[in-house]
């Protein structure tokens, strides 16, 4: 049974994930690599900060197809600009469904958001939702909502 995870990323990094089918994080703690495994589902949320058009949206769902690995070659736009690797821990992905779904519209229906007055608190961290998976029903609802 796969676990469902949310990752909050920048809009420019979304385009890299979509093309490269790779997700990168700054630190892959032992716990992260034990938690997120092949066949798990990663749902991408684009943060509002710095976004031009996709901020506040879920943009895609992917199946994890590899274990975590370390890469020392810049991939992400901010890494390329700065000439250094900031997200060396990476995992390969396979798209399940791409599209747009509004977080604001879905939030009232999502059970993992326990405090409906602090919606965005559940989109912080790596992974989001306080580093916990979201319920399967919530993951399926988000994926179904991607248009």
ChimeraX attribute file (.defattr): number of C-alpha atoms within 10 A of each C-alpha:
attribute: neighborCount
match mode: 1-to-1
recipient: residues
	/A:1	6
	/A:2	14
	/A:3	18
	/A:4	23
	/A:5	25
	/A:6	25
	/A:7	21
	/A:8	23
	/A:9	22
	/A:10	17
	/A:11	22
	/A:12	16
	/A:13	17
	/A:14	22
	/A:15	13
	/A:16	15
	/A:17	21
	/A:18	17
	/A:19	9
	/A:20	13
	/A:21	18
	/A:22	18
	/A:23	25
	/A:24	22
	/A:25	18
	/A:26	12
	/A:27	15
	/A:28	18
	/A:29	11
	/A:30	8
	/A:31	9
	/A:32	14
	/A:33	15
	/A:34	11
	/A:35	15
	/A:36	22
	/A:37	18
	/A:38	17
	/A:39	18
	/A:40	18
	/A:41	26
	/A:42	25
	/A:43	22
	/A:44	23
	/A:45	27
	/A:46	25
	/A:47	21
	/A:48	16
	/A:49	11
	/A:50	12
	/A:51	13
	/A:52	9
	/A:53	10
	/A:54	20
	/A:55	19
	/A:56	20
	/A:57	23
	/A:58	26
	/A:59	24
	/A:60	24
	/A:61	26
	/A:62	26
	/A:63	21
	/A:64	23
	/A:65	17
	/A:66	16
	/A:67	14
	/A:68	22
	/A:69	13
	/A:70	14
	/A:71	14
	/A:72	11
	/A:73	14
	/A:74	17
	/A:75	20
	/A:76	20
	/A:77	13
	/A:78	15
	/A:79	14
	/A:80	13
	/A:81	9
	/A:82	10
	/A:83	11
	/A:84	15
	/A:85	17
	/A:86	19
	/A:87	21
	/A:88	21
	/A:89	19
	/A:90	19
	/A:91	22
	/A:92	19
	/A:93	23
	/A:94	18
	/A:95	16
	/A:96	13
	/A:97	17
	/A:98	17
	/A:99	14
	/A:100	18
	/A:101	21
	/A:102	18
	/A:103	19
	/A:104	12
	/A:105	10
	/A:106	15
	/A:107	17
	/A:108	13
	/A:109	12
	/A:110	18
	/A:111	13
	/A:112	17
	/A:113	19
	/A:114	12
	/A:115	12
	/A:116	14
	/A:117	8
	/A:118	9
	/A:119	14
	/A:120	17
	/A:121	14
	/A:122	20
	/A:123	21
	/A:124	16
	/A:125	14
	/A:126	19
	/A:127	19
	/A:128	20
	/A:129	20
	/A:130	13
	/A:131	18
	/A:132	17
	/A:133	21
	/A:134	19
	/A:135	14
	/A:136	15
	/A:137	13
	/A:138	18
	/A:139	22
	/A:140	13
	/A:141	13
	/A:142	23
	/A:143	22
	/A:144	12
	/A:145	15
	/A:146	17
	/A:147	12
